[in-house]
Each structure stands twice: as C-alpha cells, then as structure tokens.
Amino acid sequence: MQAFISHQGIVVPLTENNIDTDQIIPARFLHRPRAEGYAEQLFSDLRRDSHGNTIESFVLNNPAYAAGSVLVAGSNFGCGSSREHAVWALMDSGFRVVIAPSFGDIFFNNSLKNGLLVITLPLDTVQALADDARLHAPANITVDLQQQQVISPNIGCHGFDIDEYRKEALLLGASEMAMTLKKSSVIQTFEEAHARRYPWLASPPLIPSTQQ
C-alpha cells in the first residue's frame, strides 16, 4: 500500500448525493483481474451514454479536471454494495483523496484499507471547496495527513478527524496484516502466557505409534 503523508492535487467537484458503488464501477466490470486496472471503467455509465458516446456535461470529461486527484463529493458517497473495486477504480484513475459530508460505511472502510484517504467535512465546507473548484478550475488544494488539515488557497484551512490506527497505517503505507505483524512480539508473549495458564487448550503432543 502506498504511504500517504501529504498530497497536493486538482479538485474534481462531483457533489450529487448518493452516488453508489455501481455508478463508481458498474457490476459488469467486476470480473476483470485486479492487475488489469479499472481506470477506464470509473464512472463508466456517467461518462458515456448507452452508445458509448462521451457525455460532455460529466465533470471528468472536462479537460480542466482530467488530472484531478482530490474528489469533492456529495453526501453518502459510495453507498450500495461492498465491492472493493469502487476504491480500486478511483485509485487507478489517480485519486488519492475523497472529501464528502458523509460516506457509505463499507466504502469508507475499504478506502482506508487500500490507501485512499477519505475525509468527512461539514456540508458547507464541502460545498465551498466544490464551488471554488468550479470557479477557479483547475484549483489545487493540499491535504496534510500528519497535521490532519485540508488547505485551500481560497477557502482556507480545515481540520479533519481520523482514527489513530488508520492514520498510522496510511502514514506507513502498511496493510492490516503489516500492522498486525508490528505487534508480533506482544502477540507471542500473550500466546505463551495463555498456553501456560490454560495448558489443556494447547495442542496435545503427538503420541508415538506402538511398536508391533
């Protein structure tokens, strides 16, 4: 997992509410191997009509946002199914941060586990960031995870909350397995003490076969 410390990028405003995981990555693409990537399939049905023609009004079809890496979204972003592919599609397209008033719970957790920083900010702050991105496109902001701040030249500095465990994992670029292995000595000490206290729970020694 790629470490996240601080990121500066172009803001992409997509503030419609309740954008679900099927809109982020339609179900018909879920069979693709992870190694092939999902960048081309991100928001596929919002970017193109049923005949494959580009929908010019969709924000990511605007050249000003083509290099965007900070998505400013509407409420309940990522609701719907539990597909991890929604996070992969955003990351494969270059997004490192999603800012919204609220998120679908499973999408929120999947994002942090995969290195995509999701930030919850008040609705009026999110709207101000989106309006600024439309007015000054392409507009850059900085997201500083260590200081837990979103910094916009025009909107100002806004702090955000994040679970300490998730923050540490992102700063280190560590998966859940790697975070667990950091505690391997503590786990081993516990297991040894547990086995001494409850020896009947430990695996019994092998009984040698009887000589015939």
Backbone bond lengths (Angstrom), bond angles and torsions (degrees), N, CA, C in turn:
res aa  C-N    CA-C-N  psi(-1)  N-CA   C-N-CA  omega(-1)  CA-C   N-CA-C  phi
1 M - - - 1.453 - - 1.525 109.41 -
2 Q 1.318 117.16 133.15 1.459 121.30 -179.17 1.527 110.48 -72.06
3 A 1.316 115.89 132.04 1.462 120.25 179.48 1.526 110.54 -66.93
4 F 1.326 115.38 148.92 1.462 121.60 177.11 1.521 107.30 -124.70
5 I 1.317 116.61 117.74 1.466 121.30 176.81 1.525 109.30 -117.23
6 S 1.327 115.93 -57.78 1.456 121.53 176.61 1.519 107.82 -148.56
7 H 1.323 116.11 146.09 1.463 119.33 -178.16 1.517 109.84 -142.50
8 Q 1.315 116.31 133.51 1.456 121.73 172.58 1.522 108.00 -115.01
9 G 1.320 116.75 130.55 1.452 118.77 -177.47 1.515 113.11 -160.78
10 I 1.326 114.84 170.51 1.459 122.76 179.55 1.525 109.74 -77.91
11 V 1.320 115.45 135.60 1.464 121.66 -179.34 1.526 110.04 -85.01
12 V 1.326 115.62 133.64 1.465 122.45 174.14 1.526 107.61 -112.12
13 P 1.341 118.80 114.71 1.468 120.77 -179.43 1.527 112.06 -87.41
14 L 1.314 116.23 118.33 1.467 122.33 178.38 1.528 106.78 -138.62
15 T 1.313 116.62 79.11 1.465 120.73 -164.75 1.528 114.92 -98.99
16 E 1.328 117.80 13.35 1.463 118.53 172.92 1.531 109.22 -63.65
17 N 1.307 116.87 140.04 1.465 121.20 -179.56 1.519 111.21 -79.25
18 N 1.330 115.32 156.16 1.474 123.46 171.23 1.535 113.31 61.10
19 I 1.312 117.41 35.87 1.469 119.26 172.20 1.516 107.73 -72.30
20 D 1.330 115.67 116.90 1.464 119.28 -171.95 1.525 111.46 -96.35
21 T 1.328 114.67 175.01 1.463 119.90 -174.90 1.529 111.93 -67.66
22 D 1.330 118.24 -24.81 1.458 119.93 177.62 1.522 111.15 -73.83
23 Q 1.316 117.20 -27.28 1.464 120.23 173.03 1.532 110.65 -76.33
24 I 1.327 116.18 -35.09 1.466 119.63 177.88 1.523 110.37 -67.03
25 I 1.335 117.18 -47.12 1.465 121.58 177.49 1.525 107.99 -145.82
26 P 1.340 118.83 103.54 1.458 121.68 -177.47 1.531 112.81 -56.56
27 A 1.329 114.91 148.29 1.463 121.25 -173.31 1.527 113.05 -60.65
28 R 1.312 117.54 -27.57 1.475 119.56 -176.47 1.527 112.71 -67.31
29 F 1.337 117.67 -11.76 1.458 120.64 179.94 1.523 112.87 -99.43
30 L 1.312 118.03 -0.75 1.458 120.27 -171.89 1.528 113.58 -71.13
31 H 1.318 117.04 -14.46 1.469 119.59 -179.63 1.524 111.79 -76.97
32 R 1.315 118.24 -12.19 1.462 121.24 -175.53 1.528 110.91 -64.85
33 P 1.335 118.61 138.91 1.461 120.42 174.94 1.523 110.24 -61.57
34 R 1.318 116.65 144.55 1.464 120.53 -178.94 1.530 111.40 -56.88
35 A 1.320 117.17 -36.96 1.462 121.01 -175.74 1.529 112.80 -64.37
36 E 1.324 117.50 -21.49 1.462 120.22 -179.09 1.523 112.40 -78.39
37 G 1.324 117.11 -16.87 1.455 120.56 178.30 1.524 112.81 81.33
38 Y 1.334 114.70 163.29 1.463 120.93 -176.58 1.524 112.59 -130.87
39 A 1.320 117.45 15.70 1.462 119.93 -176.72 1.525 112.29 -60.42
40 E 1.312 116.95 -43.17 1.465 120.44 -177.07 1.521 112.48 -69.33
41 Q 1.332 116.42 -20.00 1.469 119.96 -176.69 1.532 112.83 -95.38
42 L 1.336 117.66 -6.29 1.462 120.60 -179.23 1.531 110.72 -59.97
43 F 1.317 116.64 127.02 1.468 123.64 178.81 1.528 111.34 52.27
44 S 1.322 116.43 35.31 1.463 121.06 -172.91 1.523 112.91 -53.86
45 D 1.330 117.88 -45.47 1.462 120.43 -175.74 1.523 112.84 -80.85
46 L 1.331 116.70 -9.42 1.459 120.51 173.90 1.538 110.83 -93.77
47 R 1.316 115.46 -25.67 1.477 120.45 -178.12 1.515 112.48 -86.07
48 R 1.352 116.57 -30.02 1.460 120.46 -175.72 1.524 110.52 -133.68
49 D 1.337 116.75 147.23 1.459 120.39 178.14 1.518 110.23 -80.64
50 S 1.325 116.80 -176.79 1.468 121.39 -175.15 1.526 112.92 -65.64
51 H 1.330 117.19 -15.17 1.468 121.23 178.10 1.527 111.84 -98.66
52 G 1.334 115.96 3.78 1.453 119.69 179.12 1.520 114.42 85.82
53 N 1.328 116.67 7.58 1.464 120.23 -179.76 1.527 110.41 -83.08
54 T 1.323 116.85 142.43 1.456 122.22 -179.36 1.523 111.09 -65.85
55 I 1.323 116.52 133.40 1.458 122.32 174.71 1.525 107.22 -91.54
56 E 1.310 116.26 102.57 1.467 121.29 -171.01 1.519 112.97 -60.79
57 S 1.324 117.92 -28.20 1.461 120.83 -175.22 1.532 112.93 -76.84
58 F 1.338 117.45 -13.36 1.459 118.50 -178.62 1.516 109.49 -74.52
59 V 1.331 115.47 136.24 1.461 121.06 -168.31 1.525 113.77 -56.71
60 L 1.324 118.78 -39.66 1.464 120.10 -176.94 1.525 113.00 -75.92
61 N 1.316 117.52 -6.34 1.458 120.63 173.10 1.524 111.47 -90.18
62 N 1.323 116.58 -0.38 1.458 122.05 175.58 1.529 107.94 -87.78
63 P 1.338 118.74 122.36 1.467 120.86 -177.82 1.520 113.82 -55.69
64 A 1.329 117.93 -25.92 1.466 120.82 -179.22 1.521 112.01 -64.41
65 Y 1.332 116.78 -23.25 1.464 120.95 -177.55 1.527 112.53 -110.25
66 A 1.320 117.62 5.59 1.470 120.69 -173.16 1.520 112.60 -59.78
67 A 1.338 117.21 -32.09 1.473 120.63 -179.10 1.523 111.70 -99.42
68 G 1.326 117.41 18.66 1.457 121.54 -177.74 1.514 113.03 -63.49
69 S 1.340 115.41 144.00 1.468 120.31 178.87 1.528 112.79 -135.36
70 V 1.348 116.25 -0.39 1.462 121.32 176.16 1.522 107.19 -124.49
71 L 1.322 116.98 110.77 1.455 121.74 -179.11 1.525 109.40 -92.78
72 V 1.333 116.15 124.26 1.463 121.45 174.86 1.527 106.62 -104.79
73 A 1.315 115.72 112.62 1.459 121.52 -167.15 1.527 112.36 -115.99
74 G 1.344 115.16 171.89 1.449 121.87 178.01 1.520 111.87 -85.47
75 S 1.314 114.66 -178.00 1.467 120.81 -177.62 1.521 111.59 -65.64
76 N 1.336 115.12 149.24 1.458 123.35 176.00 1.527 112.12 60.72
77 F 1.320 116.16 34.92 1.465 120.10 -179.80 1.521 109.97 -66.42
78 G 1.347 115.87 135.68 1.456 120.66 178.77 1.513 114.19 82.29
79 C 1.316 117.60 18.47 1.473 119.42 175.44 1.526 108.60 -69.02
80 G 1.330 116.44 172.50 1.461 119.52 178.11 1.508 112.49 106.23
81 S 1.324 116.57 -138.42 1.461 121.20 -172.00 1.529 110.92 -75.47
82 S 1.322 114.89 173.20 1.469 121.33 -177.04 1.519 112.60 -90.54
83 R 1.324 119.13 9.44 1.470 121.16 -172.64 1.523 112.06 -58.62
84 E 1.333 114.99 123.92 1.458 121.72 177.32 1.528 111.44 -71.14
85 H 1.332 115.24 -16.79 1.460 121.59 -178.95 1.528 111.76 -60.25
86 A 1.335 117.32 -27.65 1.466 120.15 179.55 1.526 110.58 -62.54
87 V 1.316 116.18 -40.22 1.467 120.70 177.34 1.528 109.55 -69.11
88 W 1.323 116.51 -44.17 1.466 120.27 -179.22 1.531 111.13 -59.60
89 A 1.324 117.02 -41.82 1.466 120.98 -178.33 1.528 110.95 -62.54
90 L 1.318 117.11 -42.12 1.461 120.68 178.05 1.530 111.07 -64.73
91 M 1.317 116.11 -45.26 1.462 119.83 -178.67 1.525 111.64 -68.60
92 D 1.317 117.65 -39.20 1.458 120.94 178.56 1.522 111.40 -63.90
93 S 1.332 116.63 -24.06 1.465 121.86 178.84 1.528 112.32 -89.33
94 G 1.325 116.62 1.37 1.454 120.24 175.15 1.511 115.93 100.97
95 F 1.324 118.33 2.82 1.458 120.15 179.51 1.525 110.40 -78.81
96 R 1.337 116.09 133.28 1.459 121.96 176.58 1.522 111.52 -111.76
97 V 1.343 117.11 -19.94 1.459 121.53 -174.71 1.523 109.61 -140.21
98 V 1.336 115.73 141.15 1.465 121.67 168.02 1.526 107.32 -126.79
99 I 1.329 115.94 127.70 1.460 122.55 178.93 1.512 108.16 -115.34
100 A 1.328 117.29 129.95 1.465 121.11 -178.68 1.524 109.57 -155.83
101 P 1.347 117.53 163.00 1.464 120.10 175.46 1.524 112.40 -69.31
102 S 1.352 116.41 -28.64 1.465 120.56 178.71 1.525 108.50 -163.23
103 F 1.343 114.57 160.97 1.460 121.35 -177.14 1.523 110.69 -133.20
104 G 1.326 115.46 157.98 1.452 119.72 165.50 1.520 108.48 -64.79
105 D 1.336 117.43 135.46 1.465 121.21 -172.24 1.527 113.19 -58.15
106 I 1.334 117.30 -47.00 1.462 120.10 -175.72 1.525 110.13 -68.36
107 F 1.320 117.22 -41.57 1.461 120.51 177.41 1.524 109.95 -60.63
108 F 1.310 117.62 -41.97 1.463 122.51 -180.00 1.526 110.58 -57.62
109 N 1.319 116.35 -48.76 1.464 120.77 -178.59 1.528 112.02 -69.75
110 N 1.336 116.99 -39.95 1.461 120.19 177.21 1.522 111.25 -60.61
111 S 1.325 116.32 -37.89 1.460 120.79 -178.85 1.516 111.21 -62.11
112 L 1.319 116.44 -50.97 1.464 120.42 -177.72 1.522 111.63 -64.74
113 K 1.314 117.38 -32.89 1.460 120.42 179.07 1.527 112.03 -69.66
114 N 1.322 116.90 -23.04 1.468 121.11 -176.30 1.525 113.48 -105.00
115 G 1.331 117.50 -0.26 1.459 119.58 177.20 1.509 115.43 97.15
116 L 1.341 117.83 7.15 1.459 121.82 175.36 1.528 107.83 -93.19
117 L 1.322 117.04 117.74 1.463 120.63 -177.76 1.515 109.80 -80.03
118 V 1.325 116.94 119.95 1.462 122.63 176.73 1.527 107.98 -109.77
119 I 1.320 115.78 130.52 1.458 122.46 -173.79 1.516 109.80 -125.34
120 T 1.309 115.92 128.76 1.462 121.51 176.20 1.525 109.14 -98.86
121 L 1.331 116.01 122.39 1.456 122.59 176.90 1.529 109.34 -128.60
122 P 1.325 118.05 159.77 1.469 120.55 179.00 1.529 111.75 -58.18
123 L 1.320 115.22 151.43 1.464 121.29 -176.67 1.526 112.05 -55.85
124 D 1.322 117.80 -43.25 1.461 119.11 -177.36 1.529 111.96 -66.82
125 T 1.325 117.36 -33.23 1.468 121.28 177.13 1.525 110.49 -69.00
126 V 1.319 116.05 -44.24 1.466 120.70 178.25 1.523 110.13 -61.16
127 Q 1.321 116.63 -43.24 1.458 120.41 -179.93 1.531 111.40 -64.31
128 A 1.337 116.34 -38.50 1.466 120.45 178.66 1.522 111.01 -65.20
129 L 1.340 117.56 -40.89 1.462 121.26 177.26 1.523 111.11 -63.78
130 A 1.334 116.51 -40.53 1.463 120.91 179.44 1.519 111.05 -67.49
131 D 1.323 116.90 -43.89 1.473 120.48 179.56 1.524 110.63 -62.00
132 D 1.332 116.43 -40.58 1.457 120.69 179.24 1.529 110.80 -65.28
133 A 1.338 115.94 -38.14 1.466 120.16 179.28 1.525 111.20 -65.36
134 R 1.321 116.92 -33.67 1.469 120.55 177.88 1.527 111.29 -74.95
135 L 1.313 116.39 -38.04 1.458 121.62 -176.02 1.523 112.55 -74.95
136 H 1.339 115.91 -36.75 1.465 120.43 -174.60 1.532 112.94 -116.60
137 A 1.304 116.91 27.99 1.470 120.10 -176.82 1.523 111.85 -58.29
138 P 1.341 117.45 134.54 1.472 126.81 -4.96 1.529 111.49 -82.68
139 A 1.323 115.78 126.63 1.467 122.18 -179.02 1.524 110.14 -102.07
140 N 1.316 116.71 132.32 1.460 122.18 179.47 1.527 111.16 -99.81
141 I 1.314 116.41 143.58 1.456 121.36 168.25 1.529 108.23 -133.65
142 T 1.316 114.90 161.98 1.462 121.59 177.41 1.517 109.13 -114.16
143 V 1.325 115.88 134.91 1.466 121.47 175.92 1.524 106.88 -116.72
144 D 1.320 116.18 115.13 1.457 123.10 -178.02 1.523 108.86 -107.47
145 L 1.321 115.76 106.92 1.465 119.53 -177.75 1.519 111.35 -72.10
146 Q 1.303 117.56 -39.19 1.467 119.44 -179.49 1.522 111.60 -59.33
147 Q 1.329 116.61 -42.48 1.470 120.80 179.91 1.529 112.36 -90.82
148 Q 1.328 116.20 -7.69 1.468 123.03 -178.56 1.529 110.82 55.89
149 Q 1.339 114.22 56.77 1.456 120.03 -177.45 1.524 110.94 -137.17
150 V 1.327 115.37 142.27 1.457 123.65 168.54 1.525 106.13 -106.59
151 I 1.325 116.91 121.97 1.458 121.22 -171.79 1.528 109.32 -119.77
152 S 1.323 115.78 115.79 1.451 122.17 178.20 1.522 109.45 -115.35
153 P 1.343 118.58 132.61 1.461 120.07 179.81 1.527 113.42 -58.30
154 N 1.334 116.57 -30.62 1.457 120.32 -175.65 1.527 113.81 -103.36
155 I 1.329 117.68 -25.94 1.465 121.04 -175.16 1.522 112.14 -102.27
156 G 1.319 116.77 -18.49 1.455 119.94 178.06 1.514 113.20 101.68
157 C 1.323 115.42 -165.49 1.466 123.17 -175.53 1.528 110.05 -107.09
158 H 1.326 115.78 132.50 1.463 120.72 -178.18 1.523 109.47 -132.85
159 G 1.321 117.00 125.15 1.451 121.81 177.59 1.517 111.53 -78.93
160 F 1.321 115.23 155.57 1.466 119.69 176.85 1.524 109.43 -139.95
161 D 1.312 115.94 156.76 1.460 122.91 179.36 1.524 110.24 -96.17
162 I 1.321 115.74 149.02 1.462 121.57 173.74 1.516 107.99 -155.20
163 D 1.311 115.62 142.07 1.465 121.68 177.01 1.527 109.78 -58.37
164 E 1.319 117.31 135.50 1.467 121.61 -175.28 1.525 112.58 -60.98
165 Y 1.318 116.63 -38.45 1.469 120.19 178.77 1.528 110.38 -62.62
166 R 1.350 116.39 -46.74 1.463 120.59 -179.49 1.530 110.79 -65.99
167 K 1.310 116.54 -37.19 1.464 120.33 178.51 1.527 110.11 -61.77
168 E 1.326 116.68 -47.59 1.459 120.51 -179.88 1.525 110.94 -61.04
169 A 1.332 116.87 -43.50 1.461 120.62 -179.30 1.526 111.30 -61.89
170 L 1.328 116.61 -42.01 1.459 120.11 179.27 1.525 111.55 -67.09
171 L 1.314 116.81 -43.35 1.461 120.24 179.67 1.528 111.50 -61.38
172 L 1.327 116.15 -35.87 1.464 121.15 -179.29 1.527 112.43 -86.32
173 G 1.338 116.40 -17.19 1.457 119.33 -172.17 1.509 111.24 67.55
174 A 1.339 116.16 37.48 1.469 121.98 -173.52 1.522 111.37 -106.13
175 S 1.321 115.98 134.27 1.459 121.41 174.91 1.522 109.94 -73.38
176 E 1.331 116.10 172.35 1.462 119.76 176.94 1.523 111.03 -61.06
177 M 1.333 116.69 -37.74 1.457 120.02 178.00 1.528 110.52 -63.76
178 A 1.339 115.87 -44.58 1.465 119.46 179.87 1.527 111.29 -63.71
179 M 1.330 116.59 -37.51 1.462 120.04 178.72 1.527 110.62 -66.42
180 T 1.328 116.60 -36.11 1.459 120.73 177.53 1.529 110.87 -67.75
181 L 1.334 115.88 -43.32 1.462 119.92 -178.55 1.525 112.49 -65.23
182 K 1.328 117.11 -22.63 1.467 119.53 175.03 1.524 111.04 -61.62
183 K 1.317 116.14 -23.82 1.461 121.62 -178.30 1.523 111.60 -101.39
184 S 1.343 117.32 19.02 1.461 120.28 -172.56 1.526 112.34 -59.91
185 S 1.334 118.25 -38.28 1.464 119.68 -179.78 1.526 111.13 -67.08
186 V 1.321 116.65 -38.11 1.474 120.61 177.49 1.519 110.07 -66.28
187 I 1.323 116.13 -41.80 1.467 120.72 179.23 1.524 110.29 -63.61
188 Q 1.332 116.92 -43.83 1.469 120.27 -179.79 1.526 111.03 -62.96
189 T 1.335 116.84 -42.29 1.466 120.66 178.82 1.514 110.74 -61.25
190 F 1.332 116.27 -42.87 1.465 120.34 178.66 1.528 111.08 -63.20
191 E 1.330 116.45 -46.18 1.461 120.27 -177.31 1.527 111.04 -62.58
192 E 1.320 117.28 -40.01 1.466 120.08 179.54 1.526 110.91 -66.63
193 A 1.332 117.33 -42.80 1.457 121.20 178.40 1.525 110.99 -65.72
194 H 1.319 115.55 -38.06 1.471 120.87 -179.93 1.524 110.18 -65.43
195 A 1.344 116.30 -41.33 1.463 120.46 -179.89 1.526 111.45 -66.22
196 R 1.339 116.41 -36.28 1.468 119.28 177.68 1.523 111.57 -69.41
197 R 1.315 116.16 -36.38 1.467 119.81 -177.72 1.519 111.99 -76.57
198 Y 1.328 116.09 -35.14 1.470 120.77 -178.42 1.535 108.84 -126.50
199 P 1.312 117.61 68.63 1.466 120.04 -174.50 1.520 113.81 -62.64
200 W 1.351 116.09 -25.64 1.467 118.28 -178.26 1.537 111.89 -70.81
201 L 1.359 117.36 -13.48 1.462 120.63 177.94 1.525 112.21 -86.57
202 A 1.329 116.37 -15.83 1.461 120.00 -179.60 1.522 110.21 -73.95
203 S 1.332 115.59 154.73 1.465 119.41 178.79 1.525 109.28 -61.64
204 P 1.352 118.31 132.01 1.486 120.12 179.90 1.527 110.11 -67.61
205 P 1.320 117.21 149.51 1.470 119.71 177.11 1.530 109.94 -65.27
206 L 1.319 115.36 153.22 1.456 118.90 178.03 1.522 110.28 -66.91
207 I 1.325 116.13 137.71 1.472 121.65 179.27 1.529 107.58 -93.79
208 P 1.330 117.62 120.66 1.475 118.65 -178.82 1.524 110.60 -62.56
209 S 1.319 114.48 144.69 1.462 119.13 -179.93 1.530 110.73 -66.24
210 T 1.332 117.34 148.46 1.462 122.29 -179.82 1.528 109.80 -72.73
211 Q 1.354 114.64 131.85 1.460 118.28 178.02 1.529 108.45 -70.09
212 Q 1.317 113.75 132.21 1.457 118.49 177.73 1.517 110.00 -91.84
